[in-house]
Amino acid sequence: MKKLHITFVDFDDIKNPFLSGGQARATFEVSRRLVKMGHKVTIICSRYPKSKDQKYYGIFYKHIGLGSANIRFNNAAFFVALPLALWKFKADVIIECFTAPISTCFSPLYTKIPVIGMPTMFEAGEFSKKYHLPFHLVEKLGVRFYKYFLAYSPINQKKMLKMNPKIHFRLIPNGIGEEAFTKKVKDGNYALFIGRIDIVQKGLDLLLEAFARINGKVSTKLVIAGNGPKDEEKRLVGLIKKKKLEGKVRFVGRADGKKKELLLRGAKFGVYPSRFEDFPLVPLEYTSFSKPVVCFDVAGMKWVTDDVSLKARPFRVDELSQKLIEISTNSKLRLKLSKSARPFARKYGWNNISRDYANFCREVVDLDKRERQRL
């Protein structure tokens, strides 16, 4: 089969000290497998202090933008720099990871290379509410320029089709590294949250309120791992103190590699109380380590099945508190959910998903070529 030059437009980067979120990990995991298949892969991402354009696991990381210590400035600079970067760029196909807060980067306007939109963050309406700015209107305008779409779930597939009925799409979920399935685990005495520190989106304020309500009722503690803007991290620490949870909740900052693995292996269960999501990787990380998931029953978590999770009605802190008590104190329930966790996660192995990416990219290249020949 023909080998392609596949390029990802992804603001984040697994070495970015300010972010390195779930999509950066997903882009890396897919890309390194595509490289093993013989494809050439470039990732266009945001510059940050001391970032370097270089190969990593055979993937070429190209950084654009400002490179400051301020994530929001870098975000804006990335959008400004992208048109020029794509105008001169050469590749067979581009996969654009939608970026908060406006989703679309408008990549199809800046290049003749076929662009596949991907709903990394396809929730401009929620960010409009958060910042009181019309990001949803930008999203609505931008998605009309895309011909191809890689949907994570039927939910964002339906949303894109409603906004752009002519889109050619393929449904390919996020994934998890198969190596996690062999790790030994234990039933520790802490719940674990891993993710970007974004108080509103990730529902960390609701999680802390739930833990404040069960303080003294269960022995289970909470470990929060992740990083984000400094003001968000500072606010998180302030909320822990305000609710007098210093002895119950521990914020350990960014967790990568061995540190992250040890946290996952020793957790009693995982918590992910987001207010909105598309298809987050973290629940797959929990279940790949045989850990049940506690979350809100929001649209972006519908794919997490009931045989591996306990779900509270959206944003009902009282229900979330009860779910935390239930899973903390009922070892039989926890064991039952744990036994289903790894079989659930195995369906999302990156090896098969990466092959789906490659096949869809070939399909898009062929479709685009035929369309150009007709013109």
Sequence and secondary structure as in RCSB ss.txt:
>XXXX:A:sequence
MKKLHITFVDFDDIKNPFLSGGQARATFEVSRRLVKMGHKVTIICSRYPKSKDQKYYGIFYKHIGLGSANIRFNN
AAFFVALPLALWKFKADVIIECFTAPISTCFSPLYTKIPVIGMPTMFEAGEFSKKYHLPFHLVEKLGVRFYKYFL
AYSPINQKKMLKMNPKIHFRLIPNGIGEEAFTKKVKDGNYALFIGRIDIVQKGLDLLLEAFARINGKVSTKLVIA
GNGPKDEEKRLVGLIKKKKLEGKVRFVGRADGKKKELLLRGAKFGVYPSRFEDFPLVPLEYTSFSKPVVCFDVAG
MKWVTDDVSLKARPFRVDELSQKLIEISTNSKLRLKLSKSARPFARKYGWNNISRDYANFCREVVDLDKRERQRL
>XXXX:A:secstr
    EEEEE S  TT TT   HHHHHHHHHHHHHHHTT EEEEEEE  TT   EEETTEEEEEES   S HHHHH
HHHHHHHHHHHHT   SEEEEE BTTTB   GGGT SS EEEE TT  HHHHHHHHTS HHHHHHHHGGG SEEE
ESSHHHHHHHHHH TT EEEE    B GGGGG      SEEEEES   TTTTTHHHHHHHHHHHBTTB  EEEEE
    HHHHHHHHHHHHHTT TTTEEEEE   HHHHHHHHHH SEEEE  S  SS SHHHHHHHTT  EEEE  GG
GTTS TTSEEEESTT HHHHHHHHHHHHH HHHHHHHHHHHHHHHHTTBHHHHHHHHHHHHHHHHHHHHHHHHH 
